[in-house]
Amino acid sequence: MAEAIRIIGIDPGLRRTGWGIVESLGNSLRFIASGTVKSDDKAALATRLCQLHDGLAEVLHAAMPHEAAVEQTFVNKDAVATLKLGQA
């Protein structure tokens, strides 16, 4: 019998990083959980990145996904903001 594959999808952001987890078995998907990891938008960039990393690491440790998908970032008119988002 086939084993379900647990997949996490990540929507990166500097203020909030969203995540969602589903399980795939054959042609069916089952919702497991979703949420956001928030950073202090008044903190330094390095601090915010650490907050996001730590929060997402907790989610990954608890959910133990087999695979991950990360939303592709887009380039907007503000190159500096785009570079910062790329770090998240």
N, C-alpha and C positions, 0 to 999 in steps of 0.2 A: 504494500500500500504506500502511496506517495506521501511525503511529508510536507506540511504547510511551510511556505517560505514567508518569513516576516520581513517586511520592507518598511524603512523609514524614509519619508520625504522631508526635505529641509528647505525652508524659504529664508535665506539669510538676510539679516538686517542689523544695523548698528544699534537701534533702539530696542527692537524686538526681533527675535528669530523664531519663526514658526516651525512647527514640526507636526507630522501626522504619521501614524503607524497603521498598516493594514497587513493582513495575512492573505496570501494567495495559495489556493489549492485547486488545481485543475483550472476550470474556467470561472471559479467563484472567488470573490474578494470579500473579506470580512474586516470591518472597522475594529480597531483595537483601542486606539487612544489618539488624542491630539492636544496641543497646547502651545504656549509661547514661553520663551526664555527672555527675560527683560534685563536691560542694563540701565544704569543710572546715566541719563543723558547729560548730566552736569559734570560727570567725572571725566578724567583724562581718557584719551582714546585707548591707551594701553590697559587701563583699568577696566574699561568697558569691554574690550576684547577678552580679558581674563574672566569677567563675569559671564559673558556669553559662552566661553569655552567650558567653564565649570558647570554651568547649568545644562548645557547640551551633553556633557560627559555623564552627568547624573542620569539623564534620560536614556542614553545609550547603554549604560550599565544596567539599568532596571529593565529595559525592553529587550536587550540582546538581539537586535535585528541581524538577519543574514545578509541583507543588501541595503544600499542607500542610494537615494536620488537627490541631487541638489539642484534647485532652480538656477538656471543660467542667469547671471546678472546682465543687465543691459547698460549701454553707454548712453548717458544723458548729456545735456548741455553743460553741466557742472562737472568738469574733469576731476576736480579735487574730491568731490563727493563720491564719484564713481570709484576712485582709487581707494578711498576709505571703506566703501562697501565691499570692495574686493577682498579686503583684509578680514572682514567678518565671515 
